[in-house]
Amino acid sequence: LNITGDLTPLTDQWLVSSTGGVTRSLDGVYLRYQKDMHSPAGISALKKLREQGYVVGVWCLASEDPDDYKTLDFLGNECGVNYYNTDLPRSFAKSSSSLKSIRSSSSLTNEE
């Protein structure tokens, strides 16, 4: 799934489906980090998913994708991402006042 591509299959087929008169829906998506999430189209797509009521999580592949505060901050504050799967040490969340502001503004968590 390319975040800057057509998300209609995601929102109209994967997240909501109807079979035999029964409609089922998921509450969100868990997407692999994409560089395009930093582009205007990527930001807009992530925000649109949130505006449609979906929970949005982002995960990274170690050694290929960024796993740093700058990316965490951007995805939370600029894109509205709810969850970010990180390998940052737990002490980071406990000692960072910046993370607390991200957490309160976009519901990001670093669960123990």
Biopython code that builds the backbone (N, CA, C, O; Angstrom):
import numpy as np
from Bio.PDB.StructureBuilder import StructureBuilder

atoms = [
    (1, "LEU", "N", (0.848, -1.175, 0.000)),
    (1, "LEU", "CA", (0.000, 0.000, 0.000)),
    (1, "LEU", "C", (0.889, 1.233, 0.000)),
    (1, "LEU", "O", (1.695, 1.420, 0.912)),
    (2, "ASN", "N", (0.751, 2.058, -0.997)),
    (2, "ASN", "CA", (1.494, 3.312, -1.066)),
    (2, "ASN", "C", (0.617, 4.401, -0.453)),
    (2, "ASN", "O", (-0.504, 4.638, -0.903)),
    (3, "ILE", "N", (1.139, 5.055, 0.571)),
    (3, "ILE", "CA", (0.361, 6.054, 1.310)),
    (3, "ILE", "C", (-0.089, 7.212, 0.425)),
    (3, "ILE", "O", (-1.092, 7.858, 0.727)),
    (4, "THR", "N", (0.630, 7.487, -0.657)),
    (4, "THR", "CA", (0.235, 8.587, -1.534)),
    (4, "THR", "C", (-0.613, 8.105, -2.704)),
    (4, "THR", "O", (-0.986, 8.900, -3.566)),
    (5, "GLY", "N", (-0.920, 6.812, -2.742)),
    (5, "GLY", "CA", (-1.750, 6.261, -3.810)),
    (5, "GLY", "C", (-3.220, 6.287, -3.437)),
    (5, "GLY", "O", (-3.630, 6.988, -2.512)),
    (6, "ASP", "N", (-3.989, 5.532, -4.155)),
    (6, "ASP", "CA", (-5.429, 5.441, -3.927)),
    (6, "ASP", "C", (-5.693, 4.603, -2.677)),
    (6, "ASP", "O", (-5.365, 3.417, -2.650)),
    (7, "LEU", "N", (-6.273, 5.199, -1.658)),
    (7, "LEU", "CA", (-6.567, 4.492, -0.410)),
    (7, "LEU", "C", (-7.986, 3.924, -0.386)),
    (7, "LEU", "O", (-8.416, 3.367, 0.624)),
    (8, "THR", "N", (-8.711, 4.066, -1.497)),
    (8, "THR", "CA", (-10.080, 3.562, -1.542)),
    (8, "THR", "C", (-10.165, 2.064, -1.231)),
    (8, "THR", "O", (-11.043, 1.661, -0.469)),
    (9, "PRO", "N", (-9.280, 1.220, -1.795)),
    (9, "PRO", "CA", (-9.360, -0.202, -1.432)),
    (9, "PRO", "C", (-9.171, -0.422, 0.078)),
    (9, "PRO", "O", (-9.798, -1.306, 0.662)),
    (10, "LEU", "N", (-8.324, 0.367, 0.688)),
    (10, "LEU", "CA", (-8.093, 0.250, 2.128)),
    (10, "LEU", "C", (-9.349, 0.600, 2.907)),
    (10, "LEU", "O", (-9.787, -0.167, 3.764)),
    (11, "THR", "N", (-9.925, 1.750, 2.613)),
    (11, "THR", "CA", (-11.065, 2.217, 3.405)),
    (11, "THR", "C", (-12.379, 1.555, 3.007)),
    (11, "THR", "O", (-13.261, 1.392, 3.849)),
    (12, "ASP", "N", (-12.527, 1.170, 1.738)),
    (12, "ASP", "CA", (-13.807, 0.631, 1.274)),
    (12, "ASP", "C", (-13.868, -0.892, 1.214)),
    (12, "ASP", "O", (-14.958, -1.461, 1.143)),
    (13, "GLN", "N", (-12.715, -1.563, 1.240)),
    (13, "GLN", "CA", (-12.731, -3.016, 1.129)),
    (13, "GLN", "C", (-12.042, -3.698, 2.301)),
    (13, "GLN", "O", (-12.572, -4.669, 2.841)),
    (14, "TRP", "N", (-10.883, -3.217, 2.704)),
    (14, "TRP", "CA", (-10.124, -3.886, 3.758)),
    (14, "TRP", "C", (-10.666, -3.553, 5.139)),
    (14, "TRP", "O", (-10.799, -4.440, 5.983)),
    (15, "LEU", "N", (-10.978, -2.291, 5.377)),
    (15, "LEU", "CA", (-11.410, -1.883, 6.713)),
    (15, "LEU", "C", (-12.898, -2.097, 6.948)),
    (15, "LEU", "O", (-13.334, -2.227, 8.092)),
    (16, "VAL", "N", (-13.678, -2.135, 5.879)),
    (16, "VAL", "CA", (-15.116, -2.368, 5.992)),
    (16, "VAL", "C", (-15.504, -3.395, 4.941)),
    (16, "VAL", "O", (-15.176, -3.244, 3.764)),
    (17, "SER", "N", (-16.196, -4.430, 5.365)),
    (17, "SER", "CA", (-16.654, -5.429, 4.406)),
    (17, "SER", "C", (-18.055, -5.885, 4.775)),
    (17, "SER", "O", (-18.443, -5.881, 5.944)),
    (18, "SER", "N", (-18.795, -6.273, 3.766)),
    (18, "SER", "CA", (-20.150, -6.778, 3.977)),
    (18, "SER", "C", (-20.258, -8.155, 3.342)),
    (18, "SER", "O", (-19.924, -8.348, 2.173)),
    (19, "THR", "N", (-20.728, -9.102, 4.134)),
    (19, "THR", "CA", (-20.935, -10.460, 3.652)),
    (19, "THR", "C", (-22.252, -10.967, 4.218)),
    (19, "THR", "O", (-22.468, -10.948, 5.430)),
    (20, "GLY", "N", (-23.107, -11.411, 3.352)),
    (20, "GLY", "CA", (-24.376, -11.967, 3.797)),
    (20, "GLY", "C", (-25.205, -11.016, 4.633)),
    (20, "GLY", "O", (-25.879, -11.438, 5.574)),
    (21, "GLY", "N", (-25.162, -9.734, 4.297)),
    (21, "GLY", "CA", (-25.947, -8.750, 5.028)),
    (21, "GLY", "C", (-25.323, -8.282, 6.332)),
    (21, "GLY", "O", (-25.902, -7.458, 7.039)),
    (22, "VAL", "N", (-24.152, -8.801, 6.653)),
    (22, "VAL", "CA", (-23.457, -8.399, 7.883)),
    (22, "VAL", "C", (-22.264, -7.526, 7.512)),
    (22, "VAL", "O", (-21.417, -7.918, 6.709)),
    (23, "THR", "N", (-22.212, -6.357, 8.100)),
    (23, "THR", "CA", (-21.093, -5.447, 7.853)),
    (23, "THR", "C", (-20.105, -5.552, 9.001)),
    (23, "THR", "O", (-20.475, -5.476, 10.173)),
    (24, "ARG", "N", (-18.852, -5.725, 8.646)),
    (24, "ARG", "CA", (-17.788, -5.792, 9.644)),
    (24, "ARG", "C", (-16.802, -4.676, 9.356)),
    (24, "ARG", "O", (-16.543, -4.338, 8.201)),
    (25, "SER", "N", (-16.261, -4.114, 10.411)),
    (25, "SER", "CA", (-15.276, -3.065, 10.197)),
    (25, "SER", "C", (-14.164, -3.147, 11.235)),
    (25, "SER", "O", (-14.374, -3.570, 12.372)),
    (26, "LEU", "N", (-12.995, -2.738, 10.817)),
    (26, "LEU", "CA", (-11.847, -2.635, 11.703)),
    (26, "LEU", "C", (-11.742, -1.193, 12.169)),
    (26, "LEU", "O", (-12.262, -0.285, 11.520)),
    (27, "ASP", "N", (-11.069, -0.981, 13.298)),
    (27, "ASP", "CA", (-10.983, 0.386, 13.815)),
    (27, "ASP", "C", (-9.739, 1.128, 13.357)),
    (27, "ASP", "O", (-9.582, 2.308, 13.669)),
    (28, "GLY", "N", (-8.849, 0.463, 12.624)),
    (28, "GLY", "CA", (-7.672, 1.180, 12.180)),
    (28, "GLY", "C", (-6.716, 0.354, 11.354)),
    (28, "GLY", "O", (-7.000, -0.782, 10.973)),
    (29, "VAL", "N", (-5.564, 0.966, 11.088)),
    (29, "VAL", "CA", (-4.530, 0.351, 10.265)),
    (29, "VAL", "C", (-3.174, 0.470, 10.947)),
    (29, "VAL", "O", (-2.941, 1.360, 11.764)),
    (30, "TYR", "N", (-2.296, -0.446, 10.591)),
    (30, "TYR", "CA", (-0.930, -0.475, 11.095)),
    (30, "TYR", "C", (-0.052, -0.544, 9.856)),
    (30, "TYR", "O", (0.044, -1.593, 9.219)),
    (31, "LEU", "N", (0.587, 0.562, 9.512)),
    (31, "LEU", "CA", (1.309, 0.694, 8.258)),
    (31, "LEU", "C", (2.812, 0.732, 8.472)),
    (31, "LEU", "O", (3.295, 1.259, 9.474)),
    (32, "ARG", "N", (3.543, 0.172, 7.527)),
    (32, "ARG", "CA", (4.996, 0.315, 7.579)),
    (32, "ARG", "C", (5.347, 1.747, 7.194)),
    (32, "ARG", "O", (4.723, 2.337, 6.312)),
    (33, "TYR", "N", (6.352, 2.294, 7.868)),
    (33, "TYR", "CA", (6.834, 3.637, 7.570)),
    (33, "TYR", "C", (7.191, 3.746, 6.090)),
    (33, "TYR", "O", (7.770, 2.831, 5.504)),
    (34, "GLN", "N", (6.836, 4.879, 5.505)),
    (34, "GLN", "CA", (7.192, 5.184, 4.126)),
    (34, "GLN", "C", (7.735, 6.609, 4.075)),
    (34, "GLN", "O", (7.202, 7.504, 4.732)),
    (35, "LYS", "N", (8.776, 6.817, 3.308)),
    (35, "LYS", "CA", (9.339, 8.165, 3.173)),
    (35, "LYS", "C", (8.277, 9.153, 2.702)),
    (35, "LYS", "O", (8.301, 10.326, 3.072)),
    (36, "ASP", "N", (7.348, 8.669, 1.884)),
    (36, "ASP", "CA", (6.287, 9.537, 1.359)),
    (36, "ASP", "C", (5.357, 10.067, 2.447)),
    (36, "ASP", "O", (4.567, 10.976, 2.192)),
    (37, "MET", "N", (5.440, 9.515, 3.652)),
    (37, "MET", "CA", (4.616, 10.035, 4.754)),
    (37, "MET", "C", (5.016, 11.474, 5.102)),
    (37, "MET", "O", (4.259, 12.193, 5.754)),
    (38, "HIS", "N", (6.208, 11.885, 4.664)),
    (38, "HIS", "CA", (6.681, 13.246, 4.902)),
    (38, "HIS", "C", (6.260, 14.212, 3.795)),
    (38, "HIS", "O", (6.429, 15.423, 3.938)),
    (39, "SER", "N", (5.719, 13.697, 2.704)),
    (39, "SER", "CA", (5.309, 14.559, 1.596)),
    (39, "SER", "C", (3.925, 15.146, 1.888)),
    (39, "SER", "O", (3.187, 14.601, 2.709)),
    (40, "PRO", "N", (3.572, 16.235, 1.234)),
    (40, "PRO", "CA", (2.232, 16.797, 1.433)),
    (40, "PRO", "C", (1.122, 15.766, 1.183)),
    (40, "PRO", "O", (0.136, 15.729, 1.919)),
    (41, "ALA", "N", (1.278, 14.936, 0.156)),
    (41, "ALA", "CA", (0.255, 13.928, -0.137)),
    (41, "ALA", "C", (0.198, 12.869, 0.969)),
    (41, "ALA", "O", (-0.886, 12.412, 1.332)),
    (42, "GLY", "N", (1.346, 12.483, 1.499)),
    (42, "GLY", "CA", (1.390, 11.499, 2.578)),
    (42, "GLY", "C", (0.777, 12.035, 3.860)),
    (42, "GLY", "O", (0.015, 11.341, 4.533)),
    (43, "ILE", "N", (1.114, 13.269, 4.191)),
    (43, "ILE", "CA", (0.546, 13.913, 5.383)),
    (43, "ILE", "C", (-0.974, 13.970, 5.245)),
    (43, "ILE", "O", (-1.705, 13.637, 6.178)),
    (44, "SER", "N", (-1.433, 14.391, 4.082)),
    (44, "SER", "CA", (-2.868, 14.499, 3.832)),
    (44, "SER", "C", (-3.557, 13.137, 3.956)),
    (44, "SER", "O", (-4.637, 13.043, 4.539)),
    (45, "ALA", "N", (-2.947, 12.094, 3.419)),
    (45, "ALA", "CA", (-3.545, 10.752, 3.466)),
    (45, "ALA", "C", (-3.661, 10.250, 4.900)),
    (45, "ALA", "O", (-4.690, 9.691, 5.280)),
    (46, "LEU", "N", (-2.616, 10.446, 5.697)),
    (46, "LEU", "CA", (-2.660, 10.005, 7.097)),
    (46, "LEU", "C", (-3.709, 10.794, 7.878)),
    (46, "LEU", "O", (-4.457, 10.229, 8.676)),
    (47, "LYS", "N", (-3.756, 12.091, 7.642)),
    (47, "LYS", "CA", (-4.766, 12.918, 8.317)),
    (47, "LYS", "C", (-6.172, 12.509, 7.907)),
    (47, "LYS", "O", (-7.085, 12.499, 8.732)),
    (48, "LYS", "N", (-6.349, 12.172, 6.630)),
    (48, "LYS", "CA", (-7.671, 11.773, 6.138)),
    (48, "LYS", "C", (-8.129, 10.485, 6.819)),
    (48, "LYS", "O", (-9.298, 10.360, 7.182)),
    (49, "LEU", "N", (-7.218, 9.528, 6.993)),
    (49, "LEU", "CA", (-7.577, 8.298, 7.699)),
    (49, "LEU", "C", (-8.037, 8.612, 9.122)),
    (49, "LEU", "O", (-9.018, 8.047, 9.605)),
    (50, "ARG", "N", (-7.326, 9.511, 9.782)),
    (50, "ARG", "CA", (-7.698, 9.903, 11.148)),
    (50, "ARG", "C", (-9.053, 10.612, 11.154)),
    (50, "ARG", "O", (-9.887, 10.355, 12.022)),
    (51, "GLU", "N", (-9.270, 11.502, 10.188)),
    (51, "GLU", "CA", (-10.534, 12.229, 10.107)),
    (51, "GLU", "C", (-11.705, 11.286, 9.848)),
    (51, "GLU", "O", (-12.835, 11.572, 10.246)),
    (52, "GLN", "N", (-11.439, 10.176, 9.189)),
    (52, "GLN", "CA", (-12.486, 9.183, 8.936)),
    (52, "GLN", "C", (-12.722, 8.307, 10.167)),
    (52, "GLN", "O", (-13.556, 7.402, 10.141)),
    (53, "GLY", "N", (-11.993, 8.579, 11.230)),
    (53, "GLY", "CA", (-12.209, 7.874, 12.484)),
    (53, "GLY", "C", (-11.336, 6.658, 12.717)),
    (53, "GLY", "O", (-11.535, 5.936, 13.694)),
    (54, "TYR", "N", (-10.375, 6.417, 11.842)),
    (54, "TYR", "CA", (-9.511, 5.260, 12.000)),
    (54, "TYR", "C", (-8.331, 5.558, 12.915)),
    (54, "TYR", "O", (-7.814, 6.675, 12.939)),
    (55, "VAL", "N", (-7.919, 4.554, 13.658)),
    (55, "VAL", "CA", (-6.691, 4.615, 14.438)),
    (55, "VAL", "C", (-5.564, 4.279, 13.470)),
    (55, "VAL", "O", (-5.680, 3.347, 12.673)),
    (56, "VAL", "N", (-4.467, 5.043, 13.540)),
    (56, "VAL", "CA", (-3.351, 4.832, 12.618)),
    (56, "VAL", "C", (-2.083, 4.556, 13.407)),
    (56, "VAL", "O", (-1.681, 5.345, 14.263)),
    (57, "GLY", "N", (-1.463, 3.430, 13.107)),
    (57, "GLY", "CA", (-0.183, 3.069, 13.699)),
    (57, "GLY", "C", (0.856, 2.935, 12.610)),
    (57, "GLY", "O", (0.543, 2.577, 11.474)),
    (58, "VAL", "N", (2.098, 3.226, 12.966)),
    (58, "VAL", "CA", (3.207, 3.116, 12.012)),
    (58, "VAL", "C", (4.299, 2.267, 12.637)),
    (58, "VAL", "O", (4.652, 2.454, 13.801)),
    (59, "TRP", "N", (4.832, 1.331, 11.859)),
    (59, "TRP", "CA", (5.943, 0.511, 12.319)),
    (59, "TRP", "C", (7.119, 0.692, 11.372)),
    (59, "TRP", "O", (6.950, 1.073, 10.214)),
    (60, "CYS", "N", (8.308, 0.413, 11.879)),
    (60, "CYS", "CA", (9.531, 0.564, 11.098)),
    (60, "CYS", "C", (10.282, -0.759, 11.030)),
    (60, "CYS", "O", (10.232, -1.560, 11.964)),
    (61, "LEU", "N", (10.969, -0.980, 9.931)),
    (61, "LEU", "CA", (11.827, -2.141, 9.786)),
    (61, "LEU", "C", (13.229, -1.716, 10.224)),
    (61, "LEU", "O", (13.825, -0.814, 9.635)),
    (62, "ALA", "N", (13.738, -2.362, 11.242)),
    (62, "ALA", "CA", (15.047, -2.009, 11.802)),
    (62, "ALA", "C", (16.098, -1.950, 10.701)),
    (62, "ALA", "O", (16.125, -2.786, 9.797)),
    (63, "SER", "N", (16.932, -0.978, 10.794)),
    (63, "SER", "CA", (18.062, -0.706, 9.899)),
    (63, "SER", "C", (17.661, -0.196, 8.513)),
    (63, "SER", "O", (18.529, 0.159, 7.715)),
    (64, "GLU", "N", (16.360, -0.156, 8.216)),
    (64, "GLU", "CA", (15.921, 0.391, 6.933)),
    (64, "GLU", "C", (15.121, 1.680, 7.082)),
    (64, "GLU", "O", (15.150, 2.542, 6.203)),
    (65, "ASP", "N", (14.412, 1.808, 8.192)),
    (65, "ASP", "CA", (13.539, 2.956, 8.400)),
    (65, "ASP", "C", (14.023, 3.755, 9.606)),
    (65, "ASP", "O", (14.667, 3.202, 10.498)),
    (66, "PRO", "N", (13.717, 5.049, 9.640)),
    (66, "PRO", "CA", (14.152, 5.856, 10.781)),
    (66, "PRO", "C", (13.408, 5.486, 12.059)),
    (66, "PRO", "O", (12.196, 5.267, 12.048)),
    (67, "ASP", "N", (14.136, 5.423, 13.132)),
    (67, "ASP", "CA", (13.555, 5.149, 14.448)),
    (67, "ASP", "C", (14.158, 6.174, 15.398)),
    (67, "ASP", "O", (15.055, 5.874, 16.185)),
    (68, "ASP", "N", (13.637, 7.391, 15.298)),
    (68, "ASP", "CA", (14.220, 8.484, 16.069)),
    (68, "ASP", "C", (13.135, 9.474, 16.486)),
    (68, "ASP", "O", (12.003, 9.432, 16.005)),
    (69, "TYR", "N", (13.516, 10.348, 17.380)),
    (69, "TYR", "CA", (12.566, 11.323, 17.906)),
    (69, "TYR", "C", (11.997, 12.219, 16.806)),
    (69, "TYR", "O", (10.805, 12.527, 16.810)),
    (70, "LYS", "N", (12.831, 12.630, 15.882)),
    (70, "LYS", "CA", (12.393, 13.542, 14.820)),
    (70, "LYS", "C", (11.232, 12.927, 14.025)),
    (70, "LYS", "O", (10.245, 13.605, 13.743)),
    (71, "THR", "N", (11.352, 11.657, 13.669)),
    (71, "THR", "CA", (10.299, 10.980, 12.915)),
    (71, "THR", "C", (9.057, 10.782, 13.772)),
    (71, "THR", "O", (7.937, 11.009, 13.314)),
    (72, "LEU", "N", (9.255, 10.360, 15.012)),
    (72, "LEU", "CA", (8.154, 10.173, 15.959)),
    (72, "LEU", "C", (7.373, 11.474, 16.127)),
    (72, "LEU", "O", (6.143, 11.481, 16.076)),
    (73, "ASP", "N", (8.087, 12.556, 16.323)),
    (73, "ASP", "CA", (7.470, 13.870, 16.499)),
    (73, "ASP", "C", (6.684, 14.275, 15.253)),
    (73, "ASP", "O", (5.548, 14.738, 15.352)),
    (74, "PHE", "N", (7.287, 14.100, 14.092)),
    (74, "PHE", "CA", (6.635, 14.479, 12.839)),
    (74, "PHE", "C", (5.348, 13.691, 12.621)),
    (74, "PHE", "O", (4.300, 14.273, 12.340)),
    (75, "LEU", "N", (5.426, 12.372, 12.750)),
    (75, "LEU", "CA", (4.251, 11.539, 12.502)),
    (75, "LEU", "C", (3.135, 11.832, 13.501)),
    (75, "LEU", "O", (1.958, 11.824, 13.141)),
    (76, "GLY", "N", (3.499, 12.089, 14.741)),
    (76, "GLY", "CA", (2.482, 12.384, 15.749)),
    (76, "GLY", "C", (1.869, 13.760, 15.592)),
    (76, "GLY", "O", (0.647, 13.904, 15.591)),
    (77, "ASN", "N", (2.704, 14.761, 15.460)),
    (77, "ASN", "CA", (2.206, 16.134, 15.448)),
    (77, "ASN", "C", (1.754, 16.631, 14.085)),
    (77, "ASN", "O", (0.801, 17.406, 14.001)),
    (78, "GLU", "N", (2.407, 16.210, 13.028)),
    (78, "GLU", "CA", (2.053, 16.714, 11.696)),
    (78, "GLU", "C", (1.053, 15.822, 10.971)),
    (78, "GLU", "O", (0.266, 16.302, 10.154)),
    (79, "CYS", "N", (1.081, 14.517, 11.269)),
    (79, "CYS", "CA", (0.236, 13.567, 10.528)),
    (79, "CYS", "C", (-0.901, 12.996, 11.357)),
    (79, "CYS", "O", (-1.816, 12.385, 10.804)),
    (80, "GLY", "N", (-0.865, 13.181, 12.670)),
    (80, "GLY", "CA", (-1.924, 12.673, 13.528)),
    (80, "GLY", "C", (-1.853, 11.189, 13.828)),
    (80, "GLY", "O", (-2.836, 10.604, 14.281)),
    (81, "VAL", "N", (-0.699, 10.564, 13.582)),
    (81, "VAL", "CA", (-0.546, 9.129, 13.843)),
    (81, "VAL", "C", (-0.753, 8.857, 15.331)),
    (81, "VAL", "O", (-0.229, 9.578, 16.180)),
    (82, "ASN", "N", (-1.522, 7.809, 15.639)),
    (82, "ASN", "CA", (-1.815, 7.453, 17.027)),
    (82, "ASN", "C", (-0.695, 6.676, 17.691)),
    (82, "ASN", "O", (-0.356, 6.927, 18.848)),
    (83, "TYR", "N", (-0.120, 5.727, 16.954)),
    (83, "TYR", "CA", (0.888, 4.835, 17.532)),
    (83, "TYR", "C", (2.093, 4.739, 16.620)),
    (83, "TYR", "O", (1.974, 4.756, 15.395)),
    (84, "TYR", "N", (3.247, 4.639, 17.237)),
    (84, "TYR", "CA", (4.498, 4.507, 16.504)),
    (84, "TYR", "C", (5.298, 3.420, 17.197)),
    (84, "TYR", "O", (5.677, 3.569, 18.359)),
    (85, "ASN", "N", (5.556, 2.337, 16.496)),
    (85, "ASN", "CA", (6.305, 1.233, 17.066)),
    (85, "ASN", "C", (7.786, 1.594, 17.005)),
    (85, "ASN", "O", (8.357, 1.728, 15.923)),
    (86, "THR", "N", (8.394, 1.748, 18.161)),
    (86, "THR", "CA", (9.765, 2.213, 18.236)),
    (86, "THR", "C", (10.619, 1.305, 19.101)),
    (86, "THR", "O", (10.120, 0.608, 19.985)),
    (87, "ASP", "N", (11.908, 1.328, 18.832)),
    (87, "ASP", "CA", (12.863, 0.629, 19.679)),
    (87, "ASP", "C", (13.646, 1.621, 20.538)),
    (87, "ASP", "O", (14.672, 1.275, 21.125)),
    (88, "LEU", "N", (13.146, 2.867, 20.605)),
    (88, "LEU", "CA", (13.777, 3.831, 21.497)),
    (88, "LEU", "C", (13.698, 3.282, 22.922)),
    (88, "LEU", "O", (12.712, 2.630, 23.266)),
    (89, "PRO", "N", (14.700, 3.527, 23.750)),
    (89, "PRO", "CA", (14.669, 2.980, 25.110)),
    (89, "PRO", "C", (13.507, 3.545, 25.927)),
    (89, "PRO", "O", (13.076, 4.677, 25.709)),
    (90, "ARG", "N", (13.011, 2.752, 26.859)),
    (90, "ARG", "CA", (11.887, 3.187, 27.692)),
    (90, "ARG", "C", (12.225, 4.454, 28.473)),
    (90, "ARG", "O", (11.342, 5.259, 28.766)),
    (91, "SER", "N", (13.478, 4.628, 28.801)),
    (91, "SER", "CA", (13.872, 5.834, 29.535)),
    (91, "SER", "C", (13.605, 7.085, 28.710)),
    (91, "SER", "O", (13.413, 8.165, 29.270)),
    (92, "PHE", "N", (13.590, 6.954, 27.387)),
    (92, "PHE", "CA", (13.295, 8.087, 26.524)),
    (92, "PHE", "C", (11.912, 8.651, 26.837)),
    (92, "PHE", "O", (11.753, 9.862, 26.993)),
    (93, "ALA", "N", (10.920, 7.783, 26.928)),
    (93, "ALA", "CA", (9.545, 8.227, 27.189)),
    (93, "ALA", "C", (9.402, 8.812, 28.581)),
    (93, "ALA", "O", (8.655, 9.771, 28.775)),
    (94, "LYS", "N", (10.098, 8.256, 29.543)),
    (94, "LYS", "CA", (9.973, 8.725, 30.916)),
    (94, "LYS", "C", (10.669, 10.064, 31.126)),
    (94, "LYS", "O", (10.252, 10.857, 31.971)),
    (95, "SER", "N", (11.721, 10.317, 30.362)),
    (95, "SER", "CA", (12.492, 11.524, 30.601)),
    (95, "SER", "C", (12.204, 12.650, 29.627)),
    (95, "SER", "O", (12.701, 13.762, 29.806)),
    (96, "SER", "N", (11.419, 12.387, 28.609)),
    (96, "SER", "CA", (11.218, 13.383, 27.571)),
    (96, "SER", "C", (9.918, 14.153, 27.754)),
    (96, "SER", "O", (8.829, 13.595, 27.611)),
    (97, "SER", "N", (10.039, 15.425, 28.068)),
    (97, "SER", "CA", (8.837, 16.250, 28.167)),
    (97, "SER", "C", (8.233, 16.458, 26.786)),
    (97, "SER", "O", (7.024, 16.658, 26.663)),
    (98, "SER", "N", (9.063, 16.412, 25.742)),
    (98, "SER", "CA", (8.548, 16.560, 24.385)),
    (98, "SER", "C", (7.633, 15.412, 24.013)),
    (98, "SER", "O", (6.601, 15.623, 23.376)),
    (99, "LEU", "N", (7.999, 14.189, 24.405)),
    (99, "LEU", "CA", (7.159, 13.047, 24.096)),
    (99, "LEU", "C", (5.822, 13.169, 24.804)),
    (99, "LEU", "O", (4.791, 12.776, 24.258)),
    (100, "LYS", "N", (5.830, 13.707, 26.011)),
    (100, "LYS", "CA", (4.571, 13.882, 26.729)),
    (100, "LYS", "C", (3.651, 14.822, 25.970)),
    (100, "LYS", "O", (2.437, 14.620, 25.963)),
    (101, "SER", "N", (4.204, 15.847, 25.332)),
    (101, "SER", "CA", (3.356, 16.765, 24.573)),
    (101, "SER", "C", (2.836, 16.090, 23.315)),
    (101, "SER", "O", (1.710, 16.358, 22.895)),
    (102, "ILE", "N", (3.636, 15.215, 22.701)),
    (102, "ILE", "CA", (3.172, 14.466, 21.538)),
    (102, "ILE", "C", (2.055, 13.535, 21.971)),
    (102, "ILE", "O", (1.026, 13.425, 21.303)),
    (103, "ARG", "N", (2.267, 12.868, 23.095)),
    (103, "ARG", "CA", (1.292, 11.910, 23.597)),
    (103, "ARG", "C", (-0.057, 12.585, 23.815)),
    (103, "ARG", "O", (-1.097, 12.031, 23.460)),
    (104, "SER", "N", (-0.039, 13.770, 24.391)),
    (104, "SER", "CA", (-1.310, 14.427, 24.696)),
    (104, "SER", "C", (-1.956, 15.010, 23.447)),
    (104, "SER", "O", (-3.179, 15.143, 23.398)),
    (105, "SER", "N", (-1.159, 15.362, 22.431)),
    (105, "SER", "CA", (-1.750, 15.963, 21.249)),
    (105, "SER", "C", (-2.207, 14.945, 20.218)),
    (105, "SER", "O", (-3.082, 15.246, 19.406)),
    (106, "SER", "N", (-1.629, 13.736, 20.231)),
    (106, "SER", "CA", (-2.013, 12.793, 19.181)),
    (106, "SER", "C", (-2.248, 11.375, 19.687)),
    (106, "SER", "O", (-2.439, 10.460, 18.887)),
    (107, "SER", "N", (-2.237, 11.187, 20.973)),
    (107, "SER", "CA", (-2.484, 9.884, 21.583)),
    (107, "SER", "C", (-1.402, 8.848, 21.326)),
    (107, "SER", "O", (-1.662, 7.649, 21.422)),
    (108, "LEU", "N", (-0.186, 9.291, 21.000)),
    (108, "LEU", "CA", (0.913, 8.339, 20.856)),
    (108, "LEU", "C", (1.243, 7.747, 22.213)),
    (108, "LEU", "O", (1.171, 8.437, 23.230)),
    (109, "THR", "N", (1.601, 6.485, 22.232)),
    (109, "THR", "CA", (1.966, 5.854, 23.499)),
    (109, "THR", "C", (3.231, 5.051, 23.346)),
    (109, "THR", "O", (3.588, 4.619, 22.250)),
    (110, "ASN", "N", (3.900, 4.858, 24.457)),
    (110, "ASN", "CA", (5.054, 3.972, 24.531)),
    (110, "ASN", "C", (4.743, 3.045, 25.699)),
    (110, "ASN", "O", (5.191, 3.261, 26.825)),
    (111, "GLU", "N", (3.968, 2.015, 25.402)),
    (111, "GLU", "CA", (3.490, 1.140, 26.470)),
    (111, "GLU", "C", (4.609, 0.253, 26.970)),
    (111, "GLU", "O", (5.475, -0.190, 26.214)),
    (112, "GLU", "N", (4.563, 0.008, 28.265)),
    (112, "GLU", "CA", (5.587, -0.845, 28.883)),
    (112, "GLU", "C", (5.088, -2.254, 29.002)),
    (112, "GLU", "O", (5.805, -3.123, 29.498)),
]
sb = StructureBuilder()
sb.init_structure("model")
sb.init_model(0)
sb.init_chain("A")
sb.init_seg("    ")
for serial, (resi, resn, name, xyz) in enumerate(atoms, 1):
    if name == "N":
        sb.init_residue(resn, " ", resi, " ")
    sb.init_atom(name, np.array(xyz, "f"), 0.0, 1.0, " ", f" {name:<3s}", serial, name[0])
structure = sb.get_structure()
